[in-house]
Amino acid sequence: MANVEKLQEHLKKAKSKLAETKGTEIEVRKMKKKTKRLARKSNKITATEKMAELKKKKKKDRKAGSSD
């Protein structure tokens, strides 16, 4: 499984390539898809880590923490 730092690094590279790309519509569309996919993947990993931390807490503590 890839770690978040590597995904963020790949995402930055993809965004910079997208910004400087002056290719065809198809190439631009592929780059946009790639950046969205990488962003979703990194967000999913961070959310999974957060949920794992919440699961370690007792149920009462989880409810109290979410209302803040």
C-alpha angles and dihedrals in degrees: 000000000000119000124236096249093057091047091051089050092051090046092054091049092049092049092050091049089049091051093052097038114112095169131120125307091258093056092048091049091051091051091050090051091050094051092048092048093050092047092051092048094052092045090051092053093049091047091050090052091050092050090050089054091049092049089058090061123077118263094251091052092049092054092047092049095051095054093059 
